[in-house]
Amino acid sequence: MTKDLVARVVWLCRALRERGLAVTISHATDAIRALQAGAVRSRDHAYLALRCVLVSRPEDFATFDQLFWTAFGVDDGDGQRAQGAPASPRRPQEARGPAHPSLSRWLQQGEDDSGAETEEIPGASDHSALVRKDFASFAEGDLEEIERIAARLARRLAARPGRRWAPAKRGARVDLRRTLRRSLSTGAEPLDLRFRRRKPRKTRIVALCDVSGSMDLYSRLLLQFLYALHGSVAKVESFAFSTSLLRITDSMRERPFSSALRGLSERVHDWSGGTRIGACMSTFNAEWGKLVDRRTVVVILSDGWDTGDPAELAAQLELLKSRCRRLIWLNPLLGSPGYQPVTRGMEAALPHVGVFASAHDLSSLRALEKHLLA
Amino acid sequence: MDAAIPQLLERLDREAYVADPAIATSLWLSLTLKKPLLVEGHAGVGKTEIAKVLARMLETDLIRLQCYEGLDASTALYEWNYPKQLLHIRLQERDGKPAADAESQIFGEAFLLKRPLLQAIAHQGRAPVLLVDEIDRSDEEFEAFLLEVLSDFQVTVPELGTIRAPVRPHVVLTSNRSRDLSDALRRRCLYLWIDYPPFEKELAIVRRKVPGASDELAAQIVGLVQQLRRAKLAKAPGVSETLDWADALVALHAIRLQPQLVGETLGCLVKDEGDLRKVQAEIEAGRLAVGSSA
């Protein structure tokens, strides 16, 4: 193995690292050992061997392809290999429009807002004859009901038995191992029974709430619901998004709701009214992806009116879905009869969503329980 | 040593596993660098088979740990044999020996139930192949625990002491990507992604595994399966489905595909009700190559 080859491997490792792949020193050592072991004779073999050692996700194959053929030169017989390079991920442009008047209005109005507006809710406004009261026309007393629903949901979430066992003073089953150990001190007579019980399953919730113009009438109530959840479950992470993403977990922990809302309005006042769900999901996956694991239920509250790229949205949702236990999309418009999820964003999103449900009134919030617990 | 990878391909072929250079290279690296091999891919592309073939090839034992949610150390590593312990204490008592003496005995190796991980570590003789199947189904606690075991191949049983592996087992982990595995685990492993095979490779697999199928039938089977995979079904058929279907058709003495025959045996291939209806509609519309009824 020539010095040159070592230099190329080291260059490749560094280039991969710069592209965000987790390539460590031990990877580089393994890569060199792999080439030194003698079985690798052609560039194609080297390609396969180095990919096996350095890359651990098929999504990264394209990046590896490109860098490998840069480092080792294109094989004469197989020139098209180098073209497997991916299109560089597009950076979302930071479109900064004027602050959305409607959003900031209700944020400022705080708790006093009785939500009497009936203006332009796409697809929902012309169904005022609904028996169930839509959030668009929402009364003050119902806020308490929201809190009750959230509190009950939180209790149920916390009390779910998991599949792992933990020792307990009293429990469903005798812990044979501990019982037997104890019995040795009483002449092998198991006088002192030890028990074990199912460890409670800790469900985590990550909520992403659309606060753009089209969602305006619903956002406040959904935020209220999130707020109530924060009060009763420790593990809720909340985000608000329109054209950009903002973590609002801290604001949501403030008490009372009016001061939480004030905190929010200070932080979101310069948002514009459009929605770029795909870009926001991309930010979320890149920066906050660590919050999501197999125990996490991800809830997206949005109507799917998206001005961004549907393909990006689909890709990001797929990634998100592969990481979480459940991906739930709550769409307030689903509550209106005749609504079809035909917005471009919604169409792109649907195949990747585990549960697609409505969130336009109290009964749909109650129904949410079964999705979160499933 | 020069021809190690082509040789390995040949040996895999002798074990009736149709491999490609990527698979052979990964296996060779895993044996050479002595690192665990993480195999990912869609369901039914032959991930588990790799471990089985490896064990046959190395003429050693295969120890399999099937993962599921809630899998914990007592199921994966070891458990004491409580009934045996209790019986032993009773026998000691009958013989008039004090129960306290029993302690040193009942926590001995004879009372230990070895689960797959401990079996692999305590294995004597030739290094076994340890298959950790569907690691993505276990939870993160178990993944962390497994990492610890894989890094030094030793286990401490409080009552017994530390058990070290005399030889490092060959470790193969498989995952369906139902969740993202931790970076720490990925870092420890070599990585192999198995995609659905292209037409020629799948045909070779069918010819190899279902020798009873005629040339024409095998080509038709693979052609249709490849078409179905492109059709965006909820559950695309894997290679194992192709083989099941080929077996079924051979058992029915089929010489070539016929629409009726395809309709009757579709359950081998398509295992989702919505998909089934979609495929049947496609067949009726004549958009799938299901042969002619003549």
Interface residues (C-beta under 8 A of the other chain):
Chain A: A22 T24 S26 H27 D30 R33 A34 A37 G38 A39 V40 R41 D44 H45 L48 A49 R51 C52 V53 V55 S56 R57 P58 F61 G162 R163 R164 W165 L176 R177 L180 S183 L184 G187 A188 D293 R294 R295 S322 R323
Chain B: M1 D2 A3 A4 I5 P21 A22 T25 S26 W28 L29 T32 L33 K35 L38 E40 E69 G70 D72 E79 W80 Y82 Q85 L86 I89 R90 Q92 E93 P98 A99 A100 A102 E103 I106 D139 E140 E141 R177 S178 R179 D180 D183 R186 R187 C189 L190 Y191 L192 W193 D195
